[in-house]
Amino acid sequence: MSVTELKRGTATQLLIGCGTNRDKRMGLTPSQADDPGWQQLTTLDINPAHHPDVVWDLREKPWPFDDDTFDEVHAYEVLEHLGRQGDAEAFFSDFSEIWRILKPGGHLLGTSPSAGSPWLWGDPGHTRAIIPESFIFLCQDEYENQVGKNAMSDYRYCYSADFKPKMLEVNNGTFSYVLEAIK
């Protein structure tokens, strides 16, 4: 499916790393959580056997979408498979790509194994921990508030996107998050 096939004027949603599951696990409002249907869904996965709309390796940049395409990007148990722990530039490249394809005010909704989950490092495909503290480095205001005042590293040399955390929650071994793209 090409981006030009997306209906204009409707909310657009992208599910990355969809696998064979098309369930919407998160919504922006309680009513969306009660009725977890998709509005206009595009699916993406590396495995063509999963029959996604777009077959793509998320490690390849840029992703095959125009800037400001989606209202929501959903990433359920997928971001911990990208990059390597300690590879800051890959971390920021992945989140910058999500930011690029989100519309202004768009949202990233996702889940990852929490720091206490045996799945965090038990899955041999997991290469990076995604934990609440990771998202401090995605918010430009945090750089202004903290760099030079504490031990926070300054990654603005390789990261200029901006996300504001709207929800960060750890429950039963799962870290759930909603980030808003600030543009």
ZAVEXLO-732940 format. One line per field, with one value per residue: residue number from 1; residue in three letters; chain; y, z, x of N, C-alpha, C in turn. Coordinates in steps of 0.2 Angstrom, whole numbers, plus 5000, padded with zeros to 4 digits. Layout:
<sites>
seq	NUM, ...
type	ALA, ...
mol	A, ...
nyy	Y, ...
nzz	Z, ...
nxx	X, ...
cayy	Y, ...
cazz	Z, ...
caxx	X, ...
cyy	Y, ...
czz	Z, ...
cxx	X, ...
</sites>
This chain:
<sites>
seq	1, 2, 3, 4, 5, 6, 7, 8, 9, 10, 11, 12, 13, 14, 15, 16, 17, 18, 19, 20, 21, 22, 23, 24, 25, 26, 27, 28, 29, 30, 31, 32, 33, 34, 35, 36, 37, 38, 39, 40, 41, 42, 43, 44, 45, 46, 47, 48, 49, 50, 51, 52, 53, 54, 55, 56, 57, 58, 59, 60, 61, 62, 63, 64, 65, 66, 67, 68, 69, 70, 71, 72, 73, 74, 75, 76, 77, 78, 79, 80, 81, 82, 83, 84, 85, 86, 87, 88, 89, 90, 91, 92, 93, 94, 95, 96, 97, 98, 99, 100, 101, 102, 103, 104, 105, 106, 107, 108, 109, 110, 111, 112, 113, 114, 115, 116, 117, 118, 119, 120, 121, 122, 123, 124, 125, 126, 127, 128, 129, 130, 131, 132, 133, 134, 135, 136, 137, 138, 139, 140, 141, 142, 143, 144, 145, 146, 147, 148, 149, 150, 151, 152, 153, 154, 155, 156, 157, 158, 159, 160, 161, 162, 163, 164, 165, 166, 167, 168, 169, 170, 171, 172, 173, 174, 175, 176, 177, 178, 179, 180, 181, 182, 183
type	MET, SER, VAL, THR, GLU, LEU, LYS, ARG, GLY, THR, ALA, THR, GLN, LEU, LEU, ILE, GLY, CYS, GLY, THR, ASN, ARG, ASP, LYS, ARG, MET, GLY, LEU, THR, PRO, SER, GLN, ALA, ASP, ASP, PRO, GLY, TRP, GLN, GLN, LEU, THR, THR, LEU, ASP, ILE, ASN, PRO, ALA, HIS, HIS, PRO, ASP, VAL, VAL, TRP, ASP, LEU, ARG, GLU, LYS, PRO, TRP, PRO, PHE, ASP, ASP, ASP, THR, PHE, ASP, GLU, VAL, HIS, ALA, TYR, GLU, VAL, LEU, GLU, HIS, LEU, GLY, ARG, GLN, GLY, ASP, ALA, GLU, ALA, PHE, PHE, SER, ASP, PHE, SER, GLU, ILE, TRP, ARG, ILE, LEU, LYS, PRO, GLY, GLY, HIS, LEU, LEU, GLY, THR, SER, PRO, SER, ALA, GLY, SER, PRO, TRP, LEU, TRP, GLY, ASP, PRO, GLY, HIS, THR, ARG, ALA, ILE, ILE, PRO, GLU, SER, PHE, ILE, PHE, LEU, CYS, GLN, ASP, GLU, TYR, GLU, ASN, GLN, VAL, GLY, LYS, ASN, ALA, MET, SER, ASP, TYR, ARG, TYR, CYS, TYR, SER, ALA, ASP, PHE, LYS, PRO, LYS, MET, LEU, GLU, VAL, ASN, ASN, GLY, THR, PHE, SER, TYR, VAL, LEU, GLU, ALA, ILE, LYS
mol	A, A, A, A, A, A, A, A, A, A, A, A, A, A, A, A, A, A, A, A, A, A, A, A, A, A, A, A, A, A, A, A, A, A, A, A, A, A, A, A, A, A, A, A, A, A, A, A, A, A, A, A, A, A, A, A, A, A, A, A, A, A, A, A, A, A, A, A, A, A, A, A, A, A, A, A, A, A, A, A, A, A, A, A, A, A, A, A, A, A, A, A, A, A, A, A, A, A, A, A, A, A, A, A, A, A, A, A, A, A, A, A, A, A, A, A, A, A, A, A, A, A, A, A, A, A, A, A, A, A, A, A, A, A, A, A, A, A, A, A, A, A, A, A, A, A, A, A, A, A, A, A, A, A, A, A, A, A, A, A, A, A, A, A, A, A, A, A, A, A, A, A, A, A, A, A, A, A, A, A, A, A, A
nyy	4994, 5011, 5027, 5037, 5030, 5031, 5037, 5054, 5066, 5057, 5049, 5042, 5027, 5017, 5001, 4995, 4981, 4971, 4957, 4943, 4947, 4958, 4966, 4980, 4986, 4998, 5014, 5032, 5037, 5033, 5028, 5023, 5013, 5004, 5001, 4995, 4996, 4999, 5014, 5019, 5008, 5004, 4991, 4985, 4975, 4965, 4952, 4944, 4933, 4936, 4944, 4959, 4976, 4983, 4978, 4978, 4982, 4988, 4993, 4999, 5015, 5029, 5026, 5019, 5030, 5046, 5062, 5067, 5059, 5050, 5049, 5041, 5030, 5013, 5002, 4987, 4978, 4979, 4988, 4985, 4976, 4983, 4991, 4992, 4989, 5003, 5009, 5024, 5032, 5024, 5022, 5035, 5037, 5028, 5033, 5046, 5043, 5038, 5050, 5058, 5053, 5054, 5065, 5082, 5083, 5070, 5053, 5041, 5025, 5012, 4996, 4987, 4975, 4976, 4983, 4973, 4962, 4945, 4943, 4953, 4952, 4939, 4935, 4930, 4939, 4952, 4967, 4979, 4988, 4996, 5008, 5017, 5028, 5030, 5038, 5051, 5056, 5059, 5070, 5087, 5098, 5092, 5092, 5105, 5108, 5100, 5097, 5100, 5102, 5091, 5073, 5070, 5066, 5074, 5073, 5081, 5083, 5073, 5071, 5079, 5078, 5078, 5073, 5072, 5064, 5056, 5046, 5034, 5018, 5005, 4988, 4972, 4966, 4973, 4987, 5001, 5014, 5031, 5043, 5060, 5068, 5082, 5096
nzz	5000, 4995, 5002, 4995, 4994, 5006, 5014, 5013, 5026, 5036, 5051, 5053, 5055, 5060, 5062, 5067, 5065, 5065, 5064, 5065, 5072, 5073, 5083, 5091, 5105, 5113, 5116, 5114, 5122, 5136, 5130, 5118, 5122, 5127, 5115, 5104, 5090, 5074, 5065, 5052, 5046, 5043, 5040, 5045, 5042, 5043, 5039, 5025, 5025, 5035, 5029, 5029, 5025, 5021, 5017, 5026, 5033, 5048, 5052, 5041, 5034, 5026, 5032, 5022, 5020, 5019, 5027, 5041, 5040, 5048, 5061, 5072, 5078, 5081, 5092, 5097, 5108, 5100, 5098, 5106, 5099, 5090, 5085, 5097, 5114, 5122, 5110, 5106, 5095, 5085, 5093, 5094, 5080, 5077, 5085, 5080, 5067, 5069, 5074, 5063, 5053, 5060, 5061, 5066, 5084, 5084, 5090, 5097, 5102, 5113, 5118, 5129, 5136, 5154, 5165, 5175, 5169, 5165, 5151, 5145, 5143, 5141, 5129, 5114, 5104, 5108, 5109, 5115, 5130, 5133, 5143, 5156, 5159, 5148, 5140, 5144, 5137, 5125, 5125, 5122, 5131, 5142, 5140, 5141, 5154, 5162, 5157, 5161, 5174, 5180, 5179, 5166, 5149, 5134, 5120, 5109, 5098, 5089, 5089, 5086, 5086, 5095, 5108, 5119, 5134, 5137, 5144, 5154, 5160, 5171, 5172, 5178, 5172, 5159, 5150, 5146, 5135, 5130, 5118, 5113, 5098, 5096, 5086
nxx	5004, 5003, 5008, 5000, 4988, 4982, 4967, 4963, 4960, 4955, 4958, 4974, 4982, 4997, 5003, 5017, 5028, 5019, 5016, 5006, 4996, 4982, 4976, 4971, 4978, 4979, 4972, 4969, 4960, 4948, 4936, 4941, 4949, 4939, 4932, 4942, 4944, 4951, 4954, 4959, 4969, 4986, 4997, 5014, 5027, 5042, 5041, 5035, 5026, 5017, 5008, 5007, 5002, 5013, 5029, 5044, 5060, 5063, 5075, 5080, 5082, 5076, 5060, 5046, 5037, 5029, 5033, 5024, 5013, 5005, 4992, 4993, 5006, 5008, 5016, 5019, 5028, 5039, 5050, 5060, 5067, 5075, 5091, 5105, 5108, 5115, 5119, 5117, 5115, 5108, 5096, 5091, 5089, 5079, 5068, 5067, 5063, 5050, 5044, 5046, 5036, 5025, 5010, 5010, 5007, 5003, 5003, 5013, 5010, 5014, 5021, 5032, 5043, 5044, 5057, 5058, 5053, 5055, 5056, 5062, 5076, 5076, 5071, 5079, 5079, 5078, 5086, 5088, 5084, 5068, 5063, 5055, 5064, 5071, 5064, 5066, 5076, 5070, 5063, 5064, 5063, 5068, 5081, 5085, 5081, 5089, 5103, 5119, 5116, 5115, 5119, 5114, 5116, 5120, 5112, 5108, 5116, 5114, 5100, 5085, 5072, 5056, 5047, 5033, 5030, 5015, 5009, 5015, 5017, 5020, 5015, 5012, 5024, 5024, 5028, 5019, 5016, 5013, 5017, 5018, 5020, 5029, 5029
cayy	5000, 5017, 5032, 5040, 5027, 5033, 5042, 5060, 5068, 5052, 5047, 5036, 5023, 5013, 4996, 4992, 4975, 4968, 4950, 4940, 4950, 4965, 4968, 4987, 4985, 5004, 5020, 5038, 5039, 5027, 5025, 5019, 5007, 5000, 5000, 4995, 4996, 5004, 5019, 5017, 5005, 5002, 4987, 4985, 4969, 4962, 4945, 4944, 4928, 4939, 4948, 4966, 4981, 4985, 4973, 4983, 4981, 4995, 4995, 5003, 5022, 5031, 5021, 5021, 5035, 5053, 5066, 5069, 5054, 5046, 5051, 5036, 5024, 5008, 4998, 4983, 4973, 4979, 4993, 4982, 4972, 4987, 4994, 4988, 4993, 5007, 5013, 5030, 5035, 5020, 5023, 5041, 5037, 5025, 5037, 5051, 5041, 5038, 5057, 5061, 5051, 5056, 5072, 5086, 5081, 5063, 5049, 5034, 5020, 5005, 4992, 4983, 4971, 4981, 4981, 4967, 4956, 4940, 4943, 4959, 4949, 4932, 4934, 4931, 4944, 4958, 4970, 4985, 4989, 5002, 5009, 5024, 5033, 5031, 5043, 5058, 5059, 5061, 5077, 5093, 5102, 5089, 5094, 5112, 5108, 5095, 5096, 5104, 5103, 5084, 5069, 5069, 5066, 5079, 5070, 5085, 5083, 5068, 5070, 5085, 5077, 5080, 5069, 5073, 5058, 5057, 5041, 5029, 5014, 4998, 4984, 4965, 4965, 4976, 4994, 5004, 5021, 5035, 5049, 5065, 5071, 5090, 5099
cazz	5000, 4995, 5006, 4992, 4994, 5012, 5013, 5016, 5030, 5041, 5056, 5050, 5060, 5057, 5066, 5065, 5068, 5066, 5065, 5063, 5076, 5071, 5088, 5094, 5112, 5116, 5113, 5117, 5127, 5139, 5125, 5113, 5125, 5127, 5108, 5101, 5083, 5070, 5060, 5045, 5048, 5038, 5044, 5042, 5045, 5039, 5036, 5020, 5027, 5040, 5025, 5030, 5019, 5019, 5020, 5027, 5038, 5051, 5052, 5035, 5035, 5029, 5031, 5016, 5021, 5019, 5033, 5044, 5037, 5053, 5067, 5077, 5076, 5087, 5092, 5102, 5108, 5094, 5098, 5110, 5094, 5086, 5088, 5102, 5120, 5122, 5103, 5106, 5088, 5083, 5097, 5092, 5073, 5077, 5087, 5075, 5061, 5071, 5074, 5056, 5050, 5064, 5061, 5072, 5089, 5083, 5095, 5097, 5107, 5112, 5124, 5129, 5142, 5159, 5168, 5179, 5166, 5162, 5144, 5143, 5141, 5140, 5122, 5111, 5099, 5111, 5109, 5119, 5135, 5133, 5150, 5157, 5159, 5141, 5136, 5146, 5132, 5119, 5126, 5121, 5137, 5148, 5139, 5143, 5161, 5165, 5155, 5164, 5181, 5183, 5174, 5160, 5143, 5129, 5113, 5104, 5092, 5085, 5090, 5086, 5086, 5101, 5111, 5126, 5137, 5139, 5148, 5155, 5165, 5171, 5175, 5176, 5167, 5153, 5151, 5141, 5134, 5124, 5118, 5108, 5094, 5097, 5080
caxx	5000, 5007, 5005, 4995, 4982, 4978, 4962, 4964, 4955, 4953, 4963, 4977, 4986, 5001, 5005, 5024, 5030, 5012, 5016, 5000, 4990, 4980, 4972, 4972, 4979, 4979, 4969, 4971, 4954, 4945, 4932, 4945, 4951, 4933, 4931, 4948, 4944, 4956, 4950, 4961, 4975, 4991, 5002, 5020, 5031, 5048, 5040, 5029, 5021, 5012, 5003, 5006, 5001, 5020, 5035, 5049, 5064, 5063, 5082, 5082, 5079, 5070, 5054, 5043, 5031, 5030, 5033, 5018, 5008, 5000, 4990, 4996, 5010, 5007, 5022, 5018, 5033, 5044, 5055, 5066, 5071, 5079, 5097, 5108, 5109, 5121, 5120, 5113, 5113, 5102, 5090, 5088, 5087, 5072, 5063, 5067, 5059, 5043, 5043, 5045, 5030, 5019, 5008, 5010, 5002, 5002, 5005, 5016, 5007, 5017, 5022, 5038, 5044, 5047, 5064, 5057, 5051, 5060, 5056, 5066, 5083, 5075, 5070, 5085, 5079, 5078, 5093, 5088, 5078, 5064, 5061, 5052, 5069, 5073, 5060, 5068, 5081, 5067, 5060, 5069, 5063, 5072, 5088, 5085, 5080, 5094, 5109, 5123, 5114, 5116, 5123, 5111, 5120, 5117, 5112, 5105, 5120, 5111, 5093, 5082, 5065, 5054, 5041, 5031, 5027, 5008, 5007, 5021, 5014, 5022, 5010, 5012, 5029, 5024, 5029, 5015, 5018, 5010, 5021, 5015, 5025, 5029, 5032
cyy	5006, 5022, 5036, 5037, 5028, 5038, 5048, 5062, 5063, 5051, 5041, 5033, 5018, 5008, 4993, 4986, 4971, 4961, 4948, 4943, 4957, 4968, 4975, 4986, 4992, 5009, 5026, 5040, 5032, 5024, 5021, 5013, 5002, 4997, 5000, 4994, 5001, 5008, 5018, 5015, 5003, 4997, 4986, 4979, 4967, 4956, 4945, 4939, 4931, 4943, 4955, 4970, 4983, 4981, 4978, 4981, 4988, 4997, 5000, 5010, 5025, 5026, 5024, 5025, 5042, 5056, 5067, 5065, 5052, 5050, 5047, 5031, 5019, 5003, 4993, 4977, 4973, 4983, 4990, 4977, 4976, 4990, 4989, 4993, 4997, 5011, 5018, 5032, 5031, 5021, 5030, 5041, 5033, 5029, 5044, 5050, 5041, 5045, 5060, 5059, 5052, 5064, 5076, 5085, 5074, 5059, 5042, 5030, 5014, 5002, 4988, 4980, 4976, 4979, 4975, 4961, 4951, 4940, 4948, 4956, 4942, 4930, 4935, 4937, 4951, 4961, 4976, 4985, 4996, 5003, 5016, 5030, 5034, 5037, 5050, 5061, 5060, 5067, 5083, 5097, 5099, 5091, 5101, 5112, 5104, 5096, 5102, 5105, 5096, 5080, 5067, 5070, 5071, 5076, 5074, 5085, 5078, 5067, 5077, 5084, 5079, 5076, 5071, 5067, 5060, 5052, 5036, 5025, 5007, 4994, 4977, 4963, 4968, 4984, 4997, 5011, 5025, 5042, 5053, 5068, 5079, 5092, 5106
czz	5000, 5000, 5002, 4992, 5001, 5011, 5017, 5021, 5036, 5045, 5053, 5055, 5057, 5063, 5064, 5069, 5069, 5067, 5062, 5067, 5074, 5077, 5090, 5102, 5116, 5112, 5117, 5123, 5130, 5134, 5120, 5116, 5126, 5120, 5104, 5094, 5080, 5066, 5053, 5046, 5042, 5043, 5041, 5046, 5041, 5036, 5031, 5022, 5032, 5036, 5027, 5024, 5016, 5022, 5020, 5033, 5042, 5053, 5046, 5035, 5028, 5028, 5025, 5016, 5021, 5026, 5035, 5041, 5042, 5059, 5073, 5074, 5082, 5086, 5098, 5102, 5102, 5094, 5102, 5105, 5089, 5089, 5093, 5108, 5120, 5115, 5103, 5099, 5085, 5086, 5095, 5085, 5073, 5079, 5083, 5069, 5063, 5071, 5067, 5053, 5054, 5062, 5067, 5077, 5088, 5089, 5094, 5103, 5107, 5119, 5123, 5135, 5147, 5161, 5172, 5176, 5164, 5154, 5141, 5140, 5139, 5133, 5118, 5106, 5102, 5112, 5113, 5124, 5133, 5139, 5151, 5156, 5152, 5138, 5139, 5140, 5125, 5119, 5126, 5128, 5142, 5147, 5142, 5151, 5165, 5163, 5158, 5172, 5184, 5178, 5168, 5154, 5138, 5122, 5108, 5098, 5087, 5085, 5090, 5086, 5093, 5103, 5118, 5129, 5139, 5144, 5148, 5161, 5165, 5175, 5173, 5171, 5160, 5154, 5145, 5141, 5129, 5124, 5112, 5104, 5094, 5091, 5080
cxx	5004, 5004, 5000, 4988, 4978, 4973, 4964, 4958, 4952, 4959, 4967, 4982, 4990, 5003, 5011, 5025, 5024, 5012, 5009, 4994, 4989, 4976, 4975, 4972, 4978, 4975, 4971, 4966, 4951, 4940, 4935, 4947, 4945, 4931, 4937, 4949, 4949, 4951, 4953, 4968, 4980, 4996, 5008, 5024, 5037, 5046, 5034, 5024, 5016, 5007, 5002, 5005, 5008, 5025, 5041, 5053, 5065, 5070, 5084, 5078, 5081, 5065, 5050, 5037, 5033, 5030, 5026, 5012, 5002, 4998, 4993, 5000, 5009, 5013, 5022, 5023, 5038, 5050, 5061, 5070, 5075, 5085, 5100, 5109, 5116, 5123, 5115, 5110, 5108, 5096, 5087, 5086, 5080, 5067, 5062, 5062, 5052, 5041, 5041, 5039, 5024, 5017, 5009, 5005, 5000, 5005, 5008, 5013, 5011, 5018, 5029, 5039, 5047, 5054, 5063, 5055, 5056, 5061, 5061, 5073, 5082, 5074, 5076, 5085, 5079, 5085, 5094, 5082, 5075, 5061, 5059, 5058, 5072, 5070, 5062, 5072, 5077, 5063, 5065, 5069, 5067, 5079, 5089, 5085, 5086, 5101, 5113, 5122, 5114, 5119, 5120, 5115, 5116, 5117, 5109, 5110, 5118, 5104, 5090, 5074, 5062, 5047, 5040, 5028, 5020, 5006, 5013, 5018, 5018, 5017, 5011, 5018, 5029, 5024, 5025, 5016, 5014, 5014, 5018, 5021, 5024, 5033, 5030
</sites>
